[in-house]
Structures are given as structure tokens and as C-alpha cells.
Amino acid sequence: MNQSLVTLGFRCEPELKASLSEAADSMNMSLSHFVNEMVSDANVIYLQLSKKIINLEAANYKLTSKLDKYESPELKNLFQQCKGQRAELTDLNGEIIVLQINSIYDLQEVLVKSFKVN
């Protein structure tokens, strides 16, 4: 590190200073150098985690947007009307299947399995 350093002071408990000083001594470093390394490392980790959080928030937004399409007001309303009912339908293999509608996902399954393309 060839850049000039500036002084940054902070107040801490005497036990913390003693612990940091002991750790610095065990690594043959000055307390100032040891704390500088710790703060620098913590800053790098913070920046990495911040980027990951931003990426996770973006992914969450995408997934939530996709989920919202499958839980439209129309589908929710239809589910309220069909909740607890059984649906009997013929699948693509021509077999009769019976599905119990206990959740909005059950209703989606009924809709998908009852759809036929000619």
C-alpha cells in the first residue's frame, strides 16, 4: 500500500483494546496496522455483501413479479369459488383424474391439466 494514511481515532472499551493489542502482538503487527487490516478486510466484505444483497433483491423482485402473474385477482376469485371442491377431468392420456382444490396451486393444476390443444 503506497498511499499515505490518515489517522482515524475511535473510543472503545479497555477490554476490546487489550484484546486487539494482544491479537496484533501475536501476529507481530502494531495495533494501528492490525486494526487497519481488520477495518480494510471488513470494508471489502461489506462491499461484497452489499453487491450480493442488491443481486438477491433483484432476483426476489423478478420471482415476486412472476408469482404475481400466477396469483392474479381473477385466479384468486376463481379459487374462492372452487375451494374445497373436487375436479374430475380427463388428462392427455385419456385417463380420468380427480383433483381436490385446496390451494390456488391445485386450481392452477386443474386448469393446466384440463387444457387441450388440437
PyMOL commands that place a pseudoatom at each C-alpha (Angstrom):
pseudoatom trace, name=CA, resn=MET, resi=1, chain=A, elem=C, hetatm=0, pos=[0.000, 0.000, 0.000]
pseudoatom trace, name=CA, resn=ASN, resi=2, chain=A, elem=C, hetatm=0, pos=[1.871, 3.083, -1.246]
pseudoatom trace, name=CA, resn=GLN, resi=3, chain=A, elem=C, hetatm=0, pos=[-0.765, 5.646, -0.418]
pseudoatom trace, name=CA, resn=SER, resi=4, chain=A, elem=C, hetatm=0, pos=[-0.452, 7.968, 2.523]
pseudoatom trace, name=CA, resn=LEU, resi=5, chain=A, elem=C, hetatm=0, pos=[-2.500, 7.064, 5.562]
pseudoatom trace, name=CA, resn=VAL, resi=6, chain=A, elem=C, hetatm=0, pos=[-4.589, 9.334, 7.768]
pseudoatom trace, name=CA, resn=THR, resi=7, chain=A, elem=C, hetatm=0, pos=[-5.385, 8.979, 11.431]
pseudoatom trace, name=CA, resn=LEU, resi=8, chain=A, elem=C, hetatm=0, pos=[-8.771, 7.661, 12.472]
pseudoatom trace, name=CA, resn=GLY, resi=9, chain=A, elem=C, hetatm=0, pos=[-9.489, 7.518, 16.156]
pseudoatom trace, name=CA, resn=PHE, resi=10, chain=A, elem=C, hetatm=0, pos=[-12.371, 5.853, 17.967]
pseudoatom trace, name=CA, resn=ARG, resi=11, chain=A, elem=C, hetatm=0, pos=[-13.365, 5.147, 21.521]
pseudoatom trace, name=CA, resn=CYS, resi=12, chain=A, elem=C, hetatm=0, pos=[-13.749, 1.577, 22.744]
pseudoatom trace, name=CA, resn=GLU, resi=13, chain=A, elem=C, hetatm=0, pos=[-13.880, -0.418, 25.953]
pseudoatom trace, name=CA, resn=PRO, resi=14, chain=A, elem=C, hetatm=0, pos=[-10.471, -1.093, 27.567]
pseudoatom trace, name=CA, resn=GLU, resi=15, chain=A, elem=C, hetatm=0, pos=[-11.071, -4.851, 27.237]
pseudoatom trace, name=CA, resn=LEU, resi=16, chain=A, elem=C, hetatm=0, pos=[-11.532, -4.521, 23.477]
pseudoatom trace, name=CA, resn=LYS, resi=17, chain=A, elem=C, hetatm=0, pos=[-8.322, -2.522, 23.134]
pseudoatom trace, name=CA, resn=ALA, resi=18, chain=A, elem=C, hetatm=0, pos=[-6.449, -5.114, 25.177]
pseudoatom trace, name=CA, resn=SER, resi=19, chain=A, elem=C, hetatm=0, pos=[-7.850, -7.941, 23.070]
pseudoatom trace, name=CA, resn=LEU, resi=20, chain=A, elem=C, hetatm=0, pos=[-6.948, -6.183, 19.809]
pseudoatom trace, name=CA, resn=SER, resi=21, chain=A, elem=C, hetatm=0, pos=[-3.490, -5.364, 21.119]
pseudoatom trace, name=CA, resn=GLU, resi=22, chain=A, elem=C, hetatm=0, pos=[-2.932, -8.986, 22.124]
pseudoatom trace, name=CA, resn=ALA, resi=23, chain=A, elem=C, hetatm=0, pos=[-4.061, -10.209, 18.692]
pseudoatom trace, name=CA, resn=ALA, resi=24, chain=A, elem=C, hetatm=0, pos=[-1.782, -7.680, 16.980]
pseudoatom trace, name=CA, resn=ASP, resi=25, chain=A, elem=C, hetatm=0, pos=[1.184, -8.759, 19.114]
pseudoatom trace, name=CA, resn=SER, resi=26, chain=A, elem=C, hetatm=0, pos=[0.566, -12.413, 18.280]
pseudoatom trace, name=CA, resn=MET, resi=27, chain=A, elem=C, hetatm=0, pos=[0.800, -11.530, 14.591]
pseudoatom trace, name=CA, resn=ASN, resi=28, chain=A, elem=C, hetatm=0, pos=[3.882, -9.324, 15.062]
pseudoatom trace, name=CA, resn=MET, resi=29, chain=A, elem=C, hetatm=0, pos=[1.921, -6.245, 13.995]
pseudoatom trace, name=CA, resn=SER, resi=30, chain=A, elem=C, hetatm=0, pos=[1.421, -2.874, 15.565]
pseudoatom trace, name=CA, resn=LEU, resi=31, chain=A, elem=C, hetatm=0, pos=[-2.030, -2.222, 16.972]
pseudoatom trace, name=CA, resn=SER, resi=32, chain=A, elem=C, hetatm=0, pos=[-2.557, 0.500, 14.377]
pseudoatom trace, name=CA, resn=HIS, resi=33, chain=A, elem=C, hetatm=0, pos=[-1.586, -1.783, 11.486]
pseudoatom trace, name=CA, resn=PHE, resi=34, chain=A, elem=C, hetatm=0, pos=[-3.685, -4.668, 12.842]
pseudoatom trace, name=CA, resn=VAL, resi=35, chain=A, elem=C, hetatm=0, pos=[-6.818, -2.507, 13.249]
pseudoatom trace, name=CA, resn=ASN, resi=36, chain=A, elem=C, hetatm=0, pos=[-6.236, -1.002, 9.796]
pseudoatom trace, name=CA, resn=GLU, resi=37, chain=A, elem=C, hetatm=0, pos=[-6.128, -4.520, 8.292]
pseudoatom trace, name=CA, resn=MET, resi=38, chain=A, elem=C, hetatm=0, pos=[-9.272, -5.541, 10.159]
pseudoatom trace, name=CA, resn=VAL, resi=39, chain=A, elem=C, hetatm=0, pos=[-11.200, -2.468, 9.066]
pseudoatom trace, name=CA, resn=SER, resi=40, chain=A, elem=C, hetatm=0, pos=[-9.980, -2.836, 5.462]
pseudoatom trace, name=CA, resn=ASP, resi=41, chain=A, elem=C, hetatm=0, pos=[-10.998, -6.501, 5.383]
pseudoatom trace, name=CA, resn=ALA, resi=42, chain=A, elem=C, hetatm=0, pos=[-14.365, -5.697, 6.939]
pseudoatom trace, name=CA, resn=ASN, resi=43, chain=A, elem=C, hetatm=0, pos=[-14.915, -2.989, 4.331]
pseudoatom trace, name=CA, resn=VAL, resi=44, chain=A, elem=C, hetatm=0, pos=[-14.162, -5.404, 1.480]
pseudoatom trace, name=CA, resn=ILE, resi=45, chain=A, elem=C, hetatm=0, pos=[-16.563, -7.957, 2.966]
pseudoatom trace, name=CA, resn=TYR, resi=46, chain=A, elem=C, hetatm=0, pos=[-19.210, -5.256, 3.447]
pseudoatom trace, name=CA, resn=LEU, resi=47, chain=A, elem=C, hetatm=0, pos=[-18.929, -4.188, -0.199]
pseudoatom trace, name=CA, resn=GLN, resi=48, chain=A, elem=C, hetatm=0, pos=[-19.139, -7.804, -1.394]
pseudoatom trace, name=CA, resn=LEU, resi=49, chain=A, elem=C, hetatm=0, pos=[-22.186, -8.477, 0.765]
pseudoatom trace, name=CA, resn=SER, resi=50, chain=A, elem=C, hetatm=0, pos=[-23.820, -5.245, -0.388]
pseudoatom trace, name=CA, resn=LYS, resi=51, chain=A, elem=C, hetatm=0, pos=[-23.477, -6.364, -4.015]
pseudoatom trace, name=CA, resn=LYS, resi=52, chain=A, elem=C, hetatm=0, pos=[-24.905, -9.786, -3.153]
pseudoatom trace, name=CA, resn=ILE, resi=53, chain=A, elem=C, hetatm=0, pos=[-27.831, -8.186, -1.334]
pseudoatom trace, name=CA, resn=ILE, resi=54, chain=A, elem=C, hetatm=0, pos=[-28.564, -5.989, -4.357]
pseudoatom trace, name=CA, resn=ASN, resi=55, chain=A, elem=C, hetatm=0, pos=[-28.455, -9.076, -6.617]
pseudoatom trace, name=CA, resn=LEU, resi=56, chain=A, elem=C, hetatm=0, pos=[-30.714, -11.022, -4.252]
pseudoatom trace, name=CA, resn=GLU, resi=57, chain=A, elem=C, hetatm=0, pos=[-33.188, -8.150, -4.083]
pseudoatom trace, name=CA, resn=ALA, resi=58, chain=A, elem=C, hetatm=0, pos=[-33.286, -8.018, -7.893]
pseudoatom trace, name=CA, resn=ALA, resi=59, chain=A, elem=C, hetatm=0, pos=[-33.807, -11.785, -8.106]
pseudoatom trace, name=CA, resn=ASN, resi=60, chain=A, elem=C, hetatm=0, pos=[-36.512, -11.590, -5.447]
pseudoatom trace, name=CA, resn=TYR, resi=61, chain=A, elem=C, hetatm=0, pos=[-38.271, -8.836, -7.392]
pseudoatom trace, name=CA, resn=LYS, resi=62, chain=A, elem=C, hetatm=0, pos=[-38.186, -10.952, -10.569]
pseudoatom trace, name=CA, resn=LEU, resi=63, chain=A, elem=C, hetatm=0, pos=[-39.561, -14.010, -8.790]
pseudoatom trace, name=CA, resn=THR, resi=64, chain=A, elem=C, hetatm=0, pos=[-42.226, -12.000, -6.989]
pseudoatom trace, name=CA, resn=SER, resi=65, chain=A, elem=C, hetatm=0, pos=[-43.304, -10.442, -10.289]
pseudoatom trace, name=CA, resn=LYS, resi=66, chain=A, elem=C, hetatm=0, pos=[-43.576, -13.886, -11.857]
pseudoatom trace, name=CA, resn=LEU, resi=67, chain=A, elem=C, hetatm=0, pos=[-45.506, -15.225, -8.875]
pseudoatom trace, name=CA, resn=ASP, resi=68, chain=A, elem=C, hetatm=0, pos=[-47.907, -12.270, -9.036]
pseudoatom trace, name=CA, resn=LYS, resi=69, chain=A, elem=C, hetatm=0, pos=[-48.874, -13.381, -12.556]
pseudoatom trace, name=CA, resn=TYR, resi=70, chain=A, elem=C, hetatm=0, pos=[-49.903, -16.759, -11.172]
pseudoatom trace, name=CA, resn=GLU, resi=71, chain=A, elem=C, hetatm=0, pos=[-51.854, -15.218, -8.351]
pseudoatom trace, name=CA, resn=SER, resi=72, chain=A, elem=C, hetatm=0, pos=[-53.898, -12.700, -10.302]
pseudoatom trace, name=CA, resn=PRO, resi=73, chain=A, elem=C, hetatm=0, pos=[-57.102, -11.298, -8.778]
pseudoatom trace, name=CA, resn=GLU, resi=74, chain=A, elem=C, hetatm=0, pos=[-59.115, -13.348, -11.287]
pseudoatom trace, name=CA, resn=LEU, resi=75, chain=A, elem=C, hetatm=0, pos=[-57.422, -16.583, -10.247]
pseudoatom trace, name=CA, resn=LYS, resi=76, chain=A, elem=C, hetatm=0, pos=[-57.819, -15.740, -6.555]
pseudoatom trace, name=CA, resn=ASN, resi=77, chain=A, elem=C, hetatm=0, pos=[-61.528, -15.056, -7.107]
pseudoatom trace, name=CA, resn=LEU, resi=78, chain=A, elem=C, hetatm=0, pos=[-61.971, -18.333, -9.007]
pseudoatom trace, name=CA, resn=PHE, resi=79, chain=A, elem=C, hetatm=0, pos=[-60.165, -20.177, -6.222]
pseudoatom trace, name=CA, resn=GLN, resi=80, chain=A, elem=C, hetatm=0, pos=[-62.551, -18.752, -3.622]
pseudoatom trace, name=CA, resn=GLN, resi=81, chain=A, elem=C, hetatm=0, pos=[-65.442, -20.111, -5.684]
pseudoatom trace, name=CA, resn=CYS, resi=82, chain=A, elem=C, hetatm=0, pos=[-63.856, -23.570, -6.168]
pseudoatom trace, name=CA, resn=LYS, resi=83, chain=A, elem=C, hetatm=0, pos=[-62.145, -24.002, -2.799]
pseudoatom trace, name=CA, resn=GLY, resi=84, chain=A, elem=C, hetatm=0, pos=[-62.807, -27.436, -1.283]
pseudoatom trace, name=CA, resn=GLN, resi=85, chain=A, elem=C, hetatm=0, pos=[-64.348, -28.833, -4.471]
pseudoatom trace, name=CA, resn=ARG, resi=86, chain=A, elem=C, hetatm=0, pos=[-63.140, -31.796, -6.460]
pseudoatom trace, name=CA, resn=ALA, resi=87, chain=A, elem=C, hetatm=0, pos=[-62.469, -31.516, -10.162]
pseudoatom trace, name=CA, resn=GLU, resi=88, chain=A, elem=C, hetatm=0, pos=[-62.829, -34.526, -12.418]
pseudoatom trace, name=CA, resn=LEU, resi=89, chain=A, elem=C, hetatm=0, pos=[-61.115, -34.256, -15.757]
pseudoatom trace, name=CA, resn=THR, resi=90, chain=A, elem=C, hetatm=0, pos=[-59.522, -36.289, -18.496]
pseudoatom trace, name=CA, resn=ASP, resi=91, chain=A, elem=C, hetatm=0, pos=[-55.764, -35.949, -18.811]
pseudoatom trace, name=CA, resn=LEU, resi=92, chain=A, elem=C, hetatm=0, pos=[-53.786, -36.014, -22.042]
pseudoatom trace, name=CA, resn=ASN, resi=93, chain=A, elem=C, hetatm=0, pos=[-53.578, -39.821, -21.890]
pseudoatom trace, name=CA, resn=GLY, resi=94, chain=A, elem=C, hetatm=0, pos=[-57.363, -40.077, -21.800]
pseudoatom trace, name=CA, resn=GLU, resi=95, chain=A, elem=C, hetatm=0, pos=[-57.415, -41.149, -18.166]
pseudoatom trace, name=CA, resn=ILE, resi=96, chain=A, elem=C, hetatm=0, pos=[-59.917, -39.663, -15.737]
pseudoatom trace, name=CA, resn=ILE, resi=97, chain=A, elem=C, hetatm=0, pos=[-58.286, -37.998, -12.777]
pseudoatom trace, name=CA, resn=VAL, resi=98, chain=A, elem=C, hetatm=0, pos=[-59.827, -36.343, -9.742]
pseudoatom trace, name=CA, resn=LEU, resi=99, chain=A, elem=C, hetatm=0, pos=[-58.113, -33.395, -8.109]
pseudoatom trace, name=CA, resn=GLN, resi=100, chain=A, elem=C, hetatm=0, pos=[-59.085, -31.785, -4.807]
pseudoatom trace, name=CA, resn=ILE, resi=101, chain=A, elem=C, hetatm=0, pos=[-58.836, -27.968, -4.865]
pseudoatom trace, name=CA, resn=ASN, resi=102, chain=A, elem=C, hetatm=0, pos=[-57.356, -26.976, -1.505]
pseudoatom trace, name=CA, resn=SER, resi=103, chain=A, elem=C, hetatm=0, pos=[-54.975, -24.271, -2.684]
pseudoatom trace, name=CA, resn=ILE, resi=104, chain=A, elem=C, hetatm=0, pos=[-54.564, -21.839, -5.520]
pseudoatom trace, name=CA, resn=TYR, resi=105, chain=A, elem=C, hetatm=0, pos=[-51.834, -24.141, -6.850]
pseudoatom trace, name=CA, resn=ASP, resi=106, chain=A, elem=C, hetatm=0, pos=[-54.315, -27.033, -7.009]
pseudoatom trace, name=CA, resn=LEU, resi=107, chain=A, elem=C, hetatm=0, pos=[-56.592, -24.809, -9.089]
pseudoatom trace, name=CA, resn=GLN, resi=108, chain=A, elem=C, hetatm=0, pos=[-53.693, -23.983, -11.407]
pseudoatom trace, name=CA, resn=GLU, resi=109, chain=A, elem=C, hetatm=0, pos=[-53.004, -27.701, -11.807]
pseudoatom trace, name=CA, resn=VAL, resi=110, chain=A, elem=C, hetatm=0, pos=[-56.661, -28.312, -12.725]
pseudoatom trace, name=CA, resn=LEU, resi=111, chain=A, elem=C, hetatm=0, pos=[-56.566, -25.516, -15.283]
pseudoatom trace, name=CA, resn=VAL, resi=112, chain=A, elem=C, hetatm=0, pos=[-53.333, -26.729, -16.866]
pseudoatom trace, name=CA, resn=LYS, resi=113, chain=A, elem=C, hetatm=0, pos=[-54.333, -30.399, -16.960]
pseudoatom trace, name=CA, resn=SER, resi=114, chain=A, elem=C, hetatm=0, pos=[-57.765, -29.653, -18.398]
pseudoatom trace, name=CA, resn=PHE, resi=115, chain=A, elem=C, hetatm=0, pos=[-56.390, -27.578, -21.256]
pseudoatom trace, name=CA, resn=LYS, resi=116, chain=A, elem=C, hetatm=0, pos=[-56.261, -29.397, -24.573]
pseudoatom trace, name=CA, resn=VAL, resi=117, chain=A, elem=C, hetatm=0, pos=[-54.613, -28.291, -27.775]
pseudoatom trace, name=CA, resn=ASN, resi=118, chain=A, elem=C, hetatm=0, pos=[-55.897, -29.707, -31.061]
for i in range(1, 118): cmd.bond("trace and resi %d" % i, "trace and resi %d" % (i + 1))
show_as sticks, trace
zoom trace
